């Protein structure tokens, strides 16, 4: 039988939320950072809600990165196609 420690579980939730808050604000934008911060602030009173906020913060962070990569690829393709046009 395992020892369940609610305080250790809350600390784990807070740690994960803090990580996504920092990564979100630094690398992903405001929305993942705010969701991570909400997860951190809710960890003591509503751990399940905090886990949901943290999960959604990671999802939004990944979506932001995927969209940024797609936009960069589109921009490179557009610049390359315009750059190869001849204007004689």
C-alpha positions in Angstrom: 0.0 0.0 0.0 1.4 3.4 -0.9 1.5 6.4 1.3 -0.7 9.1 0.0 0.4 12.6 1.1 -2.0 15.3 0.0 0.6 18.0 0.7 3.2 16.2 -1.6 0.5 16.0 -4.3 -0.3 19.7 -4.0 3.4 20.5 -4.1 3.7 18.5 -7.3 0.8 20.3 -8.8 2.3 23.7 -7.8 5.7 22.7 -9.2 4.2 21.7 -12.6 2.0 24.8 -12.7 5.0 27.0 -11.9 7.1 25.4 -14.6 4.4 25.9 -17.2 3.9 29.5 -16.0 7.5 30.4 -16.5 7.8 28.5 -19.8 4.5 30.0 -21.0 5.4 33.6 -20.3 9.0 33.2 -21.7 8.3 31.0 -24.7 4.6 30.8 -25.4 2.9 34.0 -24.7 0.5 35.4 -22.2 -2.3 32.9 -22.4 -0.3 29.8 -21.3 1.4 31.8 -18.6 -1.9 33.0 -17.2 -3.4 29.5 -17.3 -0.3 28.2 -15.5 -0.5 31.0 -12.9 -4.2 30.2 -12.3 -3.2 26.5 -11.8 -0.6 27.5 -9.3 -2.9 29.8 -7.4 -5.7 27.2 -7.3 -3.5 24.3 -6.1 -4.0 24.8 -2.4 -7.8 25.1 -2.5 -8.9 23.2 -5.7 -6.2 20.7 -6.8 -8.3 19.2 -9.6 -9.1 22.6 -11.1 -5.4 23.4 -10.8 -4.5 20.3 -12.7 -6.9 21.2 -15.4 -5.5 24.7 -15.7 -2.0 23.3 -15.9 -3.0 20.7 -18.6 -4.7 23.4 -20.7 -1.7 25.7 -20.3 0.6 23.0 -21.8 -2.0 22.4 -24.6 -2.2 26.1 -25.5 1.6 26.4 -25.3 2.0 23.5 -27.8 -0.7 25.0 -30.1 1.1 28.4 -30.1 4.4 26.8 -31.0 2.8 24.7 -33.8 1.1 27.8 -35.2 4.3 29.8 -35.0 6.2 27.1 -36.9 3.5 26.9 -39.6 3.6 30.7 -40.0 7.4 30.7 -40.3 7.2 28.0 -42.9 4.5 29.8 -44.9 6.5 33.1 -44.7 9.7 31.4 -45.9 7.8 29.7 -48.8 6.1 33.0 -49.8 9.4 34.9 -49.7 11.2 32.2 -51.7 8.4 32.2 -54.3 8.4 36.0 -54.6 12.2 36.1 -54.7 12.4 33.8 -57.7 10.1 35.8 -59.9 11.7 37.5 -62.9 10.7 41.1 -63.6 12.2 41.5 -67.1 
